[in-house]
Amino acid sequence: MRNFKKIVFITTVALAMGAVFPYVNMAIDNTYQQLKVIVDVMEMIRESYVEDIDSQKLVYGAARGMVGELDDFSQFMEPDLYKRVKSDTEGEFGGIGIKVDMREGWLTVVTPLLGTPAYRAEMFPGDKIVKIEGESTRDLLMEEAIKKLRGVPGTKVNITIAREPEDKNADWINKDLTLTREIIKAENIRSRMLDGKIGYIKITEFTGHVVEDFNKTIEDLKKHGVAGLVIDLRYNPGGLLSAAVDISKLFLDSNKMIVFTKGRKPENHQEFRAGASAPYSDVPLIILVNRYSASAAEIVSGAVQDNKRGLIIGERSFGKASVQSMIPLSDKSALRLTIAKYYTPNGRLIQRNAKEDSGGITPDIEVKVALEAEKKLILQSDEILYPGGKADDKKGKKAVPDAAGPRQGKAATVNTREAGPKKAEAVRDEVLDRALELLKAREVLGNLRPGK
């Protein structure tokens, strides 16, 4: 009731000021007139609805509705939820081994981690986790969804995934999975030497330690006489802005622009630039991206591309480049609000606009991979990166699921305690092969060197 009276008071004062000072009324525009509609609706509900309703519940509902009209990343959090989001998880916890993001309102798998329950269950990028323990994840705050997936190692979690079929006209396939949580030891960096003294480094996420790990890795590759470098950012969901900037600084010099942010307020305009020199400014460079590369991965790719420091190969990236600010409110609720967006050095907006089909990083050389080949590449990635099965943590035979039903039909069930990925028929990584071909060509190596 107190919040309801507060809204009425603010609206009344604003309208009174508009009557006394016409220019103030012009500044107010129609905002408070529009707010009066909410007040009227609340008053009607309070007086005439068949049951007594808590006004606070209506206020929070209105706040969620307003923020829901903005984008996928702005969110209103009630006090209890905000408190849970702020609190750090104490003690040891287990997980299922996936990188996730919120896409189109659903918790979506970006990539499964090698040797984890999710990997053994053959979860694939693009799978949407539509239920956790029978409850829908639609529009669930990502932090809340992640906490539901985590738990004591050895305990089980039941999820339902929806997978897009090969036939675009067919219904999505639902599958129920029972996964046993484990301690997940994620690696930020994986590397190996390829033919022609080409170094390969895969960055799985831009965490706080990624720059340190990257430097150690590239120094090891240099011992093998590395003559060119492939950085694989496919399936990389992003991470820290600072990590993306620091990785870019390893390759860009002369104070070149890396990325800048721009919002409605001047203080939200920030520029991030390289240093005067870079330790690997002359190493020929190719970056691999796909439709799951996002955020920090796009910042690095855009900086390299716009500064003509290297080539980008693969598919257009996802297009996630918004800056959020967490704003605590007076009643201990909070608003996570998008306040700015990221732009590449040439001023390209990274954030995807579905209506205009813009955003993301468009590769210099586009190489599309069929969905079936993509799945096989994921299943064989442990053998590629770890010959002999170093990271392949298979546990028994794969249970054969029932035929999966349509979107609302029956779902296949897999218990991943005994599951392991099927041995996939070997397929060529066409994107990586293309990068190797270019780096091996001496005339292209010269063209990849940054202009002075």
Summary of the structure (lengths in Angstrom):
residues: 452
radius of gyration: 25.1
end to end distance: 66.7
largest distance: 80.7
contacts: 1393
relative contact order: 0.12
helix: 32%
strand: 24%
